[in-house]
Amino acid sequence: MKRLLYGDTFPRLVSDIREHPGKWGSRLVFLLGPWVCLWMVEILNQNNVFRDLYAWQVLMNMVWYYILFVFLRLVLGRNRRAAALGVTLAFLVGLVNHYILRFRGRILFPADVTAWRTAANVAEGFDYSMDLYIVQALILLVAYLSLVCMCQPQKKRARLPLPVSGLALVCIVGYCYAFFFTSMLPTLGIFTQQWVTQRNGFLLNFTVALRYSSVEKPEGYSEETVLELMEEYPGLEGDESATKPTNIVVIMNESFADFSVYDRFSCSEDPMPFLHSLEENTVKGWMYSSVTGGGTATVEFEYLTGFNSIFQPPHTVAYQLYVEENMPSLAALAGTQGYETTAFHPYKASGWNRVIAYDYLNFDRKLFDEDVVDPWYIRNVISDISDYEVIFDTTEEQDSTFFFNVTMQNHSGYAQGWNNLERTIDLPAELSAADNTAEQYFALLRESDLALEQLINYYKNLDEPTMVVFFGDHQPPLRNEFYEQLHGKALSERTTEEVMRQYEVPFFIWTNYDIEEQQDVIISPNYLGVLTAQLAGLPMTGFMNFLSQMYEELPAVTPVGIYTKDGQFLEQGELNETQQEWMKNYEILNYCGMVDLFDEARPMFCLHGEE
């Protein structure tokens, strides 16, 4: 190699290739490896690398693949081993991403890596059969590994010359520093793509998400600004004229969605007739979730705190990264009013770091699957009706209860057996063909509606004033082809309004005493906790007062779009000056309460008596 750096370089290079064809063949195969990785991973990402990515996106993905290969070459000292390991690792990561895309409708993000326990908990219910994408990627993998095997093996480790190794390391470290710790990405206008999986390419999108994995201090943030807002939005006393319920039962029903929001949807019968019949003493409408297909814990966090994931790096999970001890929450507020607070999820406690998160959000008691006595299973998870029996028992035992429940019955995947589940709902042929597991999902919805009827009838006959808050966390992760049938177009061609339709779920607040009925209310999870407190006659913190006033201007705020008071669906950059000011102040308060809650600002977020 040294003699190629001096004198007649090209003739010497040709001569060396003729003398050592095996060595140069090995180098050529090694240099080809990153291109094979890109092609293979993007096939698994359901992209056409020649059509769906811009040249600059291909280039920035390739930088990471070459960094991987060069690093492995420096460590292993052999081209063949580095190439084989590099392409195998790329295939395995691409395969994991492909399954997440199939099951969740979105690609792999850094937060998913820390959520491996949650993923492992629910892994059994999914269909891992091979499809055309996996077959194509496997063909590429086998073809490339065959080339590697045909290369001349090195007899011993071959270290690169020190200047070459040093230059490689300097380039790797320098690029990583510029990528993660400078303004290079914002300057280039590169951000994480949240719902169009074809953008950026997998590895670039993953590393960009990693780059934005900490909550940055908002522009204009200062303690003085927070204190000014605290004066402008003081805490409020509870409504003395409102009936204060003895029991506040909050149910976030897993994957509970009303597909009547899609004009092109039809099925053999209404899966949720009881929900649609609810009118008396009911505030009812549509909640725009911050997630679709998965990410339940994000909606939990927004409901309980009023904070919003629009200000977090995309697809990060606050329960795992940002929840701290004595964080302001609706549970903490209820505790100051004499309620015994319970959080209940009828599944494994390890999911989404819930044990610690519920503790930090000031729940007195935490219940999981082991706390359900003699449960009735539907498929292989605890049914809604067994879930609700735990709620019945708890409200009977306690004098005054705030009960927060996350159900499990409707969790994906929908290719499981039909244990204790009847095939009640038939779909049109085109929808069944788009996702042959979807009919199981709608049969589950029918069971949820039946259980909901029993829940409401139970509390309707109870003397104690009781409020039930019910909402879905997100729409189910049915195949992209299913949603394309509903939209009548490719998902990448949707408008902001059409994108937000896939984030729309039903909600209602019902009481067994008289309240003013409302229909077709639009809201997002960050406001729903405030509405719960208002209707229950609870006092509100200054932050909740701010949110109640912001709601009048911007009734739904999500990372994929914002719904305005005049009925527009806009991206954040399209808001007018007044709306931008609301969002600016919201971001400042969000950052203070979630990341930087200093002592003087605590009264803005906590009632007297909260720690």
Phi, psi and omega in degrees: 000319183301318183291344176283347182274355185228161172067219183279085190299309186296311177301318179296323179297314179299318180296317181294323178296320179293323182284328185228064183298325181296317180297316182286330174296320177298318179295321180294317178297320178300314181292335178285336186306310180301326178292321176296319179300312180301311182298315183294312183293322180287332170299313179292337176275006179060036175249151165263108188297336181273348185237325190267346181246140172287162181300320182292329178289320175300314182300315184288330172293318183296326178304315181292322179293321178292325175299317178300312184293318180294319178299314179296324179294320179294323183283314187273335177075009180221133181297314185297313181295317180297317181294315181296316180292319181298313183289327178292315177300317180298318179297315183296316177295318178299324179292316177301315178299320181297317179292322177296319177297321180291318186272327186253344182077014177211168185271175181289136177233161182306323180298334179293332181293317178285346180264022185300328180294317178298317179298318180295325181299324186251012188292334187293333189273010185252160180265112183258020181297154180287146174233183184299323180297315181294320179299314180298317180295321179297321178299315178297316180299311181296319180298316182290318179297329175295318176299317180299317180295330181284344182289152178294123180288147174277136181287333179208170178302134179242101179287142174288151176307145184307316179299322180291315178299316180297317179295319179298315180295319178299317180296317180296309181296318180297317180292317179298319179296313180297322183290313189265335191236006176237180180272020182304310184294310178301323179298321179279356180072031182257120179226167179293134175273128189264327186223356174251100190289346180283346184282145173076324191089152191300304190292322176296315182296321180296316182288328175295317177299322177296321178300324184259030187273009173236147181282119182273147179296129183290154177298133179086003181284134172200161178297325180297319180296320179297315181294326175296317178294327179296323177290323182287330183234081181285163173294157184236144174289156177292155179287111183293334182280344182279145174289127178270113184292144174290323180237131170245111183251115181251122182238115171261106188271124185302124174054030181276113184222149178251105186282004174292350176292343178262121181299330185270003182273140171208157176205176189293330177202163180294120181288343185223062182295325181293314177305316182291339181275345184292121177219318185292132180052043186227132166257125196216148177173219189232133177250129175270108182286161176273352183224163172219142177081339182179184180087033182310317186298332178295318180290320174306309184299317181294318179297315187284336186245333188085353175285163188228134182289353175297337181262004176258157171304140185306133174066017167278155185242115185301323180303331184264336189241327195238346182289129180236165183302137180061034175293138179304138180201164176295327178295318179296318179298315179298324179298324178291343181260014174091005178280140167277126189254131182228135171247136186219127174224116187280054177209191187295139183291341185286344184293130173058025176060030189295325183303310180289317182300314180296325177296312181293334179272008171072038169279136179289326187219145179233129180238143178225194189300327182291347180269359180267120182273127177049059185287153171265122182264140166243126195059240180239022179231162182293132185285163176299321183294321176291324175302312184291333177296328175294321178295315179304312182298320183292315181290335174289321185284326189260153180286320182211123193234132162250112188241119178250121189234131172245112185284176184227341192309318189267013183297143173292164001271167189252023175255021181277174175292167185261041181298121180057031181223120179274149176277087189263337187241126175254141179252156174301157186303320184291327177284321177298322180291326180291327176206105185283001176261353190295327182296330175294321179300315183288333172294323176295320177302318180299318177295321178297321180293321177296318179293323178297320178299318178295321179299310183294319179296325178298310183281340175296327182266008180265139181288328182292133176301125185226136175246133176245121174253124187227132176202153173279153178275325181189166172287158186284157178277061172287165186298151178303326180297328178296313180291329176294324174297319181292324180275337184073022181197168176294147182299328181290348182262005185284152171280171177301318179298318181289325176298314183295336178299328178283356178250009186264126179225157180281153171216158169206157170237119184239145176229156175267021173223172188287126166223165180285124181285146174219146179235155174057036176286136177255136184201168170232164190302326183296335178267338189294325176295323177295316178298322177302311181296319180299310183290336178273358179072023180277154172294158182234143175288168176300323178296320178292325175298316176302313181296322181296327178281322177297326180304325181296332179268317186229086188293342178216125180234116180224163179296339183260351180173162182232133178260127185261167184296337179265015171085016179267148173252111188233155166276161188301323181292347181265359182289152177281179187299318180296315179295322177297324179294319175301315181294323178297312180293324177298317180296320179297312180292322178301314181294317180298309185291329186264329188240324193225056183278092179278161191302317184294334182269351185303322178298340177292333188244345185229141173283158174302130181111339173280147178284000000 
